[in-house]
Amino acid sequence: MNPTLVILAAGIGSRYGSVKQLDKMGPSGETLLDYSAYDAMRAGFGKIVFVIRKNIEADFKMHVVSKIEKYIPCSLVFQELQNVPEGIKVHPERVKPWGTGHAVLVAKDVVNENFAAINADDFYGYDAFKTMATHLKHLNIAEYSMVGYPIQKTLSRHGSVSRGVCSINESDYLEGIIERTKIIRENEVIKYQDENGKMQPLSGNETVSMNFWGFTPDIFDFIARQFHEFIGKEAGNLKSEIYIPFVVDTLIKADIRRAKVLKTKAEWFGITYKEDKEAAVKRLRSLTEAGEYPEKLWT
């Protein structure tokens, strides 16, 4: 069975300043998630599930789904603050979604096969999708996977970024992930802020998670348990989130599941800040001129 692609598009993009998921960047007005959908389709994914907020549903259907569903089956599911266990009271001033772990969880009723999950506002490259699709098609055991990228290729010139820095064994399985919430490049030196607020150097070759995950459907049960525990403690918090790397890392540390790190020739780029858009537009134009993508993805 062909795997499914779950695209997480419910984020607010507070640092970016607008709805990144719908921002036009390709030569013919394509969004970054248009490229992900296009690459997923030709890589062998069988359907796409978009996780969005209800308040962007109309625009999303008009500008995204209406084009893509002509080529590959699409579904919409909604990540809302009130998608929490019964009896939990959410802080009345909370606006921020509950994080990528919760975003994956809300897709559980429409995904029954092996699947990948990605961010809507990242460009991962065709080879990454082909590598993941091939892996998931032939996976017949309950284990997970992740496409890894070198950290030096994932930074912004316009501010700090958060990255899950990975420890990997000799068999290319994850041993753990540490979420670093402030990573910067200063004078070509890459540094992160440690738990004590001190800046520590990185070589630049460390593998990081850019939220391109592969899962078997049993992950939904594990996320549900962890989210139930998380929300019981954090429902009154304005910003706390549950992240996919945290869920996976917990399962690895408990020796419940393994996660294979997949290598790719593709280069990642994204738009954390508004200033990142210019570089992304130029990169997409360059890829189009090189013949890797047509002038119009959806003709």
C-alpha positions in Angstrom: 0.0 0.0 0.0 1.3 3.5 -0.9 2.0 5.6 2.2 0.2 8.8 3.1 1.7 12.2 3.6 0.5 14.3 6.5 1.3 18.0 6.1 1.2 20.1 9.3 -0.2 23.5 8.3 -1.9 24.7 11.4 0.9 26.8 12.8 0.5 30.6 13.3 4.0 31.7 12.2 4.4 34.4 14.9 8.0 35.1 13.9 7.1 35.3 10.2 4.3 37.7 10.6 1.7 36.1 8.4 0.2 32.8 7.2 3.3 31.1 5.7 1.3 28.2 4.5 -0.4 30.4 1.9 2.5 32.7 0.9 3.3 32.5 -2.8 7.0 31.8 -3.6 7.2 29.8 -6.8 7.5 31.2 -10.3 3.7 30.8 -10.9 2.6 31.7 -7.3 3.2 28.3 -5.8 3.5 27.9 -2.0 6.2 25.7 -0.4 3.6 23.1 0.4 2.7 23.0 -3.3 6.2 21.7 -3.9 5.9 19.2 -1.1 2.7 17.9 -2.5 4.1 17.7 -6.0 7.2 15.9 -4.8 5.2 13.5 -2.7 2.9 12.7 -5.7 5.7 11.8 -8.0 7.7 10.0 -5.2 4.8 7.5 -4.7 2.7 8.7 -1.8 -1.0 7.7 -2.3 -2.8 10.6 -0.6 -2.3 13.8 1.3 -3.8 14.9 4.6 -3.6 18.6 5.5 -3.7 19.5 9.2 -5.0 23.1 9.3 -7.0 25.5 11.6 -10.7 25.9 10.9 -10.4 29.6 10.4 -8.3 29.2 7.2 -10.3 26.4 5.8 -12.0 28.5 3.0 -8.8 30.1 1.8 -6.9 26.8 2.0 -9.5 24.9 0.0 -9.5 27.7 -2.7 -5.8 28.3 -3.0 -4.3 24.9 -2.2 -6.6 21.9 -2.2 -8.5 22.8 -5.3 -5.3 22.5 -7.4 -3.8 19.4 -5.7 -6.8 17.2 -5.4 -7.0 16.9 -9.2 -3.8 14.9 -9.1 -3.8 13.1 -5.7 -6.6 12.4 -3.1 -6.6 15.0 -0.3 -8.3 15.3 3.1 -8.5 18.1 5.7 -8.4 17.7 9.4 -8.4 20.5 12.0 -6.1 21.2 14.9 -7.9 23.3 17.4 -7.2 24.3 21.0 -10.3 22.5 22.1 -9.2 19.2 20.7 -8.3 18.0 24.2 -9.6 15.3 26.5 -13.0 15.8 28.1 -12.9 17.8 31.3 -9.7 19.7 30.5 -10.0 23.5 30.8 -7.8 25.4 28.4 -6.5 28.8 29.5 -9.0 31.4 28.0 -6.1 33.5 26.6 -4.3 30.7 24.9 -3.9 31.2 21.1 -0.9 29.0 20.2 -1.7 25.5 18.9 -0.6 22.5 21.1 2.4 21.6 18.9 3.4 19.2 16.2 2.7 16.1 18.3 -0.9 17.2 18.7 -1.1 18.1 15.0 -0.2 14.5 14.0 -2.6 13.1 16.5 -5.7 14.9 15.0 -5.1 12.9 11.7 -5.6 9.5 13.4 -9.1 9.0 12.1 -8.1 9.4 8.4 -4.7 7.6 8.4 -4.6 3.8 8.6 -1.4 3.1 6.7 2.3 3.9 7.0 2.7 7.7 6.7 5.1 10.6 6.7 4.6 13.9 8.5 6.2 17.2 7.4 6.0 20.9 8.1 4.0 23.0 5.5 6.5 25.8 5.5 9.7 23.8 4.7 11.1 22.7 1.4 12.6 19.2 1.7 13.5 18.3 -1.9 12.3 15.4 -4.2 15.0 12.9 -3.1 13.9 13.2 0.5 10.3 12.3 -0.5 11.5 9.4 -2.7 13.7 8.1 0.0 10.9 8.2 2.6 8.3 6.8 0.3 10.5 3.8 -0.7 11.3 3.1 3.0 7.6 3.2 4.1 6.4 1.0 1.2 8.8 -1.8 2.2 8.5 -1.4 6.0 6.8 -4.4 7.5 7.7 -3.9 11.2 6.6 -1.3 13.7 9.4 1.2 13.7 9.8 4.9 12.8 12.1 6.9 10.6 13.4 10.4 10.0 15.1 12.2 7.1 18.1 13.9 8.6 19.9 17.1 7.4 23.2 18.7 8.4 22.6 21.6 10.8 24.8 24.0 8.8 22.4 23.7 5.9 19.3 24.5 8.0 20.0 27.9 9.6 18.6 31.4 8.9 20.7 34.5 8.3 18.1 36.6 10.0 17.8 35.2 13.5 17.9 32.2 15.8 16.2 28.8 15.0 15.1 25.8 17.0 16.4 22.4 15.9 16.2 18.9 17.3 19.9 17.8 17.4 20.3 14.1 16.9 22.5 11.4 18.4 22.9 8.5 15.9 24.5 5.1 16.3 26.6 3.2 13.8 23.5 1.5 12.4 21.9 4.9 11.6 19.3 4.6 14.3 18.4 7.5 16.6 19.8 7.3 20.1 18.2 10.6 21.2 17.1 14.1 20.2 17.8 17.3 22.2 15.7 20.2 21.3 17.8 23.3 21.1 15.6 26.4 21.0 18.2 29.0 20.2 20.8 28.2 17.5 22.5 31.0 15.6 25.4 31.5 13.1 27.8 34.3 14.1 30.7 35.1 11.8 30.3 31.6 10.3 30.5 30.0 13.7 27.4 28.0 14.7 26.4 28.2 18.4 23.5 27.1 20.6 22.3 28.3 23.9 22.6 25.6 26.6 20.4 25.0 29.7 22.4 27.6 31.7 22.1 30.3 29.0 25.6 30.0 27.8 26.4 29.8 24.1 28.2 26.6 23.0 29.8 25.8 19.7 28.6 23.2 17.1 30.7 21.8 14.3 27.9 22.3 11.7 27.9 18.6 10.7 25.5 17.5 13.4 22.3 15.8 12.0 19.1 17.6 12.9 15.4 16.8 12.6 13.5 19.1 10.2 10.3 17.3 11.1 10.3 14.9 8.2 9.1 11.8 10.0 8.0 8.3 8.9 5.6 6.4 11.1 3.6 3.2 11.3 0.0 3.8 12.5 0.7 2.7 16.1 2.3 6.1 16.7 -1.2 7.5 17.3 -1.7 5.5 20.4 1.6 6.6 21.8 1.0 10.3 21.1 -2.5 10.1 22.6 -1.0 8.7 25.9 1.7 11.3 26.0 -0.6 14.2 25.1 -3.1 13.2 27.8 -0.3 13.4 30.3 1.0 16.6 28.8 -2.3 18.5 28.7 -3.1 17.5 32.2 -0.1 19.6 33.3 0.0 22.3 30.7 -3.7 23.2 29.9 -3.2 26.5 31.8 0.0 27.4 30.0 -0.1 30.0 27.2 2.8 28.6 25.2 3.8 25.1 26.1 3.7 22.6 23.2 4.2 18.8 22.7 6.7 18.2 19.8 7.0 15.1 17.6 10.8 14.7 18.5 9.8 14.6 22.2 7.4 11.8 21.6 9.9 9.8 19.6 12.7 10.4 22.0 10.6 9.2 24.9 9.8 5.9 23.0 13.5 5.4 22.1 14.7 6.0 25.7 12.1 3.5 27.0 13.3 1.0 24.3 9.7 0.8 23.0 10.4 1.8 19.4 13.4 2.5 17.1 13.8 5.3 14.6 15.9 5.0 11.5 17.7 8.0 10.2 17.4 8.2 6.4 20.0 9.9 4.3 19.2 12.2 1.4 20.9 14.1 -1.4 18.2 16.8 -1.1 18.8 20.2 0.4 16.4 21.7 2.8 15.4 25.4 3.0 12.6 27.2 4.8 11.2 30.5 5.9 11.4 31.1 9.7 11.5 34.9 9.2 10.0 37.3 6.7 13.5 38.1 5.5 14.0 34.4 4.5 11.5 34.7 1.7 13.7 36.4 -0.8 16.3 33.5 -0.7 13.5 30.9 -0.9 12.0 32.6 -4.0 15.5 32.7 -5.7 16.1 29.1 -4.9 12.8 28.0 -6.4 13.5 30.0 -9.5 16.9 28.4 -9.8 15.5 24.9 -9.4 12.9 25.7 -12.1 15.5 27.0 -14.5 17.6 23.9 -13.9 14.6 21.8 -15.1 13.9 20.1 -11.7 10.4 21.6 -11.6 8.1 22.9 -14.3 7.2 26.6 -14.5 3.7 25.7 -13.3 3.4 22.8 -11.0 -0.3 22.3 -11.4 -1.2 22.9 -15.1 
